[in-house]
């Protein structure tokens, strides 16, 4: 089976295993997803979901967050870690959204990555989940699993993104990324790959599996 065929098979099997391909961050609009994703760096989605309700109640729009007191932002997001840097980024993101984009979250990677602290992973997530564009979100689960399956041979996020764009059906790429997160937490974990219960076992190269 060729690599592209194995990828397509993996897409189909994970669709059956995880019918609901949804982001694990809670959000109501593009601005909330953008901010929540920035907060999720080196922090669990579960923790971010605890923090964001109060944050968005206090600062529900870019306009409100752009005028926020930095100390108040820091206090609201303190338990997410790296809170000083993140608070600064949140304020800068909001200010640029207001000044450069009319308060609207951009729908393309080029504009999104001009925002403070926003990289291609976050930009792809926004483009995929909000604007329904083909997207490849290279989080740690996605990178690990694509390497183990033998779809790519790199830990570099951009290399993995570019490689998987060539292999994934565009209309299914974003959902596949969400499903690999679930798969990476349940079965193909960072510590151990539970191959005996893996639906991808027969199409996997098992590269990098820790015993």
C-alpha positions in Angstrom: 0.0 0.0 0.0 1.4 3.4 -1.0 1.9 6.1 1.6 -1.0 8.2 0.2 -3.3 5.2 0.3 -2.3 4.5 3.9 -3.1 8.1 4.9 -6.5 7.8 3.2 -7.1 4.6 5.1 -6.1 6.2 8.4 -8.5 9.0 7.7 -11.4 6.6 7.2 -10.6 4.4 10.3 -10.2 7.4 12.6 -13.5 8.8 11.3 -15.2 5.6 12.5 -13.3 5.5 15.8 -14.0 9.2 16.5 -17.2 10.3 14.6 -17.2 13.7 16.4 -14.1 15.5 15.3 -14.2 18.6 17.6 -11.7 20.9 19.1 -11.2 20.2 22.8 -11.1 24.0 23.5 -14.4 25.7 24.4 -15.2 28.7 22.3 -18.2 30.6 20.8 -16.5 32.6 18.1 -13.3 33.2 16.2 -11.9 35.6 18.7 -12.5 33.2 21.6 -10.8 30.3 19.7 -7.8 32.5 18.8 -7.3 33.6 22.4 -7.9 30.1 23.9 -5.4 28.6 21.6 -2.8 31.2 22.5 -3.4 30.3 26.2 -3.1 26.6 25.5 0.7 26.8 24.8 2.4 24.6 27.4 -0.9 24.3 29.2 -3.7 21.7 29.0 -6.9 22.4 27.2 -8.8 21.4 30.3 -7.1 24.2 32.3 -7.7 26.7 29.5 -11.4 25.8 29.5 -11.5 26.6 33.3 -9.9 30.0 32.8 -11.6 31.3 29.7 -15.2 31.7 30.9 -14.2 34.5 33.4 -11.8 36.0 30.9 -14.4 36.2 28.1 -17.0 37.5 30.5 -14.8 40.4 31.4 -13.3 40.9 27.9 -15.7 39.4 25.3 -14.5 41.4 22.2 -11.2 42.5 20.8 -12.2 46.1 21.5 -12.6 45.3 25.2 -9.5 43.3 25.5 -7.4 45.9 23.6 -8.2 48.3 26.5 -7.6 45.8 29.3 -5.4 46.5 32.2 -2.4 44.1 31.8 -2.3 43.3 35.5 -6.0 42.2 35.4 -5.3 40.0 32.3 -2.4 38.4 34.1 -4.5 37.7 37.2 -7.3 36.1 35.1 -5.0 33.8 33.2 -2.4 33.2 35.9 -3.0 29.4 36.2 -2.3 28.8 32.5 1.4 29.3 33.0 3.7 31.8 31.3 1.0 34.3 32.2 3.0 37.5 31.8 4.0 36.7 28.3 0.5 35.4 27.4 -1.2 38.5 28.9 1.0 40.8 26.9 0.3 38.8 23.7 -3.5 38.8 24.4 -3.5 42.6 24.6 -1.3 43.0 21.5 -3.5 40.5 19.6 -6.6 42.4 20.5 -5.0 45.8 19.7 -3.9 44.6 16.2 -7.2 43.1 15.5 -8.9 46.4 16.2 -6.3 48.6 14.4 -5.5 46.5 11.4 -8.5 44.2 10.8 -11.5 46.1 12.0 -12.0 43.9 15.0 -12.4 40.8 12.8 -10.2 37.7 13.1 -8.5 37.1 9.7 -9.3 34.1 7.6 -5.9 33.3 6.3 -2.6 32.1 7.7 -0.5 35.0 6.5 -2.5 37.6 8.4 -3.1 35.5 11.4 0.6 34.9 11.9 1.3 38.7 12.1 -0.5 38.6 15.5 1.7 38.5 18.6 2.4 34.9 19.7 0.3 33.4 16.9 2.1 30.7 14.9 1.1 28.4 12.1 -0.5 25.8 14.4 -2.9 28.4 15.9 -3.5 30.0 12.5 -4.4 26.6 10.9 -6.8 25.8 13.7 -8.6 29.1 13.2 -8.7 28.7 9.4 -10.0 25.1 9.7 -12.5 25.4 12.6 -13.9 28.8 11.9 -13.5 29.4 8.2 -13.7 25.7 7.1 -10.6 25.9 5.0 -8.2 22.9 4.5 -5.9 23.0 7.5 -3.1 21.0 9.1 -2.8 21.6 12.8 0.6 20.3 13.8 0.3 19.9 17.6 2.5 17.4 19.4 0.1 14.5 19.1 -0.2 15.0 15.3 3.5 15.2 14.8 4.2 12.1 16.9 1.5 10.0 15.3 2.4 11.0 11.7 6.0 10.0 12.4 5.1 6.7 14.0 2.8 5.8 11.2 5.6 6.6 8.7 3.7 9.3 6.9 6.5 11.8 7.6 10.1 11.6 9.0 10.5 15.0 10.8 9.8 16.6 14.1 9.8 20.1 12.5 6.2 21.4 12.5 6.4 23.2 9.2 8.0 20.2 7.5 5.2 18.0 8.9 2.5 20.4 7.9 3.8 20.7 4.3 4.3 16.9 4.0 0.8 16.1 5.3 -0.9 18.7 3.1 0.3 16.7 0.1 -1.1 13.4 1.5 -4.3 14.3 3.2 -7.6 14.8 1.4 -8.0 18.6 1.8 -11.7 18.5 2.8 -10.8 16.1 5.6 -7.5 17.4 6.8 -8.7 19.6 9.7 -11.0 16.9 11.1 -8.1 14.3 10.8 -6.0 16.6 13.0 -8.6 16.7 15.7 -9.0 13.0 15.6 -5.3 12.4 16.0 -5.4 14.4 19.2 -8.0 12.1 20.6 -6.1 9.0 19.2 -2.9 10.3 20.7 -4.5 10.7 24.2 -6.3 7.3 24.1 -4.1 4.8 22.3 -0.9 6.1 20.7 0.3 8.0 23.7 3.6 9.8 24.1 4.7 7.2 26.7 3.4 4.0 25.2 1.7 3.0 22.0 -1.0 0.5 22.8 -0.6 -1.4 19.5 -2.7 -4.4 20.5 -5.9 -2.2 20.5 -4.9 0.1 17.7 -7.1 0.3 14.6 -4.1 1.5 12.5 -1.8 -1.3 13.6 -1.6 -3.0 10.2 -0.8 0.2 8.3 1.7 1.6 10.8 5.5 1.6 10.5 5.7 1.8 14.3 8.6 4.3 14.1 9.6 5.9 17.4 7.3 3.7 19.5 8.4 3.6 23.1 8.2 0.2 24.8 
